[in-house]
Amino acid sequence: MDEATRASIAATVSTALAEDVGSGDVTAQLIPLGRSARAELTCREDAVLCGRAWAEEVYRQIDPQVMLHWSYDEGARIAAGTAICRLEGPARAMLTGERCAMNFLQTLSGTATAAARYVEVVSGTGAAILDTRKTLPGLRLAQKYAARCGGASNHRVGLFDAILIKENHIFAAGSITAAVTAARHLDAAVPLEVEVEDLAGASEAIAAGARSLLLDNFTLEMLREAVALRDRDAPETTLEASGGVSLDTVRAIAETGVDFISVGGITKHLQAVDLSMRFELSA
């Protein structure tokens, strides 16, 4: 894990602890100072484990004497009822960090689990699942990491690392051709993608020099026609399908021959994984 990622985790955890612990955990003061404890963290449903580094950072910031002993690696598939971690250390610190650590683990495991479901459904088609920028505020990097743990690939991180020309950009520029022409005068190293809403738009974008298209809310037939257009006129162009994607529809979309399918629901329609932590006081 690089230093930038570690710094991001530390900052995110610090914010979470500030809103939860505030000036201090008054309930934890019921536990005698110096009392040690052990605890077991159990996953109550089938899931993909994600968020270990965030949970560890929670306890590092509260009290580094709390030790976490993981039974599974990040990205592992966990069966319901499985113990995934044992904790030991000062009881007060363990109780104070419980909710924050669980929040990160259940949220990121939920994201990874959702991604894994989509990846599994399109297996064998050649299409890759992408995440989007539709993430929980403040958890962009964390959720994109979780999407990778589930087997998906990351789309752009933000507005700074790729150009995505969308409907309003095209309207403001005057046309797809004008928007693409302007974009090509910017940094050539920055990826360029154009969102189109019909086959005419796809054809114009290809003619303008765009080599990555986002096909917005295309029907299955339109997707097949776009693939045929690409194969005929610009075989090097990549096609990304977006809009109306669910577990029920994603396989059929993948079978049209598109290269990527972006799924906002991986990060925005979040269902947290059900986790449980049970404490056992030590002598």
Beta strands, then each sheet from edge to edge (+ up, - down):
strand 1: 36-43
strand 2: 47-48
strand 3: 67-70
strand 4: 77-78
strand 5: 82-90
strand 6: 128-130
strand 7: 163-165
strand 8: 192-196
strand 9: 212-216
strand 10: 238-242
strand 11: 260-262
strand 12: 275-281
sheet 1: 3+ 5- 1+ 12-
sheet 2: 2+ 4-
sheet 3: 6+ 11+ 10+ 9+ 8+ 7+
end
